[in-house]
Amino acid sequence: MPEPTTTITRYEVSVLPATHPDRHYWSVIVASTDHGWAVWDADGAYDQDGQRVPIDNASPHSDQAAALAIARRVAPNVTLNGHPVPAA
């Protein structure tokens, strides 16, 4: 019988600890799509340069590592309806 495999298809990047009750509100999501890796947060998406774009205009990132690097770079500056990341 073949062995099952595991594929990571989604990451959550945040400056808040995993136990923070509101972490998901101030997280950047990196997810695998049919066309590459998408990077977004509660207020929009991020393009190849890490610039915020409307989610409808976002083009997927072809490289997982580059998409995660953008998410790590923008995570400290995530806002939710104009509010910054709360103190942990």
N, C-alpha and C positions, 0 to 999 in steps of 0.2 A: 504494500500500500504506500502511495507517495506521502511524503512529509508535508504538513501544512506550512505555508510561508506567511510572513508578516510584512506588510507594507505600510510605512508611515505616510499618511496623506494629508495631515493637518498638524500645524504647530500653533501654539499660543505664546506670544512674546510679550512680557510685561515687566515693568520695574517694580510692581507690587508683588509681595510674597504669594506663593500658591495658596496660602491659607486665608488671604484677605478676602472678606465676603463680597467685595465689589470688583475684584480683579478682572473679571470678564468684561466689565464696562470700559476699562482702560487698557485693553490688550490690543495688540496687532495680531491679526490672523494671517498665517501663510498656509495656503491650501493648494493641493494638486488639482489641476483641472485637465480637461481633455487637450488643452493647448499649451500648457506650461504651469507655472506657479503663480497664483494670485496673492496679492498683499493688500489687506484692507483693515480698517478699524471702524468704529461706530459712526464716524463722520465722512468716510470716503475711502478711496483706494489710493495706491501709490504707484507711480510709473517707474520706468527703468532707472531713473535718476533719483528716486526717492521723493519726488515732488507729488503733492496731493493733487488728485484729479477726480472728477466725478466718476462714480463707480461704473457708469455706463460707458465711459471713455477709456477705461483702464485696459491696457494690453498686458497679457500674461508675461511673466518672466520665464525665460527658457531654462534658467539655471537655478536649482534649489538653493545652493549656497549663496548666490547673489541675492535671492529673494529674502533669505534669512538675515543676511547682512543688512539689507535695507530695513527690515523689521526691527533689528536691534538698534540701528541708528535712530529711527524715528520714535521708538517706544517711550523714551523719556519726555517727549514733547506731545504725546497724544492728548487731545482734548475731547470732551464730551459735551456737546452743546455750548462750546466756548469755555468750559471749566477745565482747568489743568488736573493732572494726576494728583490725587490726594496724598498726603503724607502717610506712609505706612505706619 
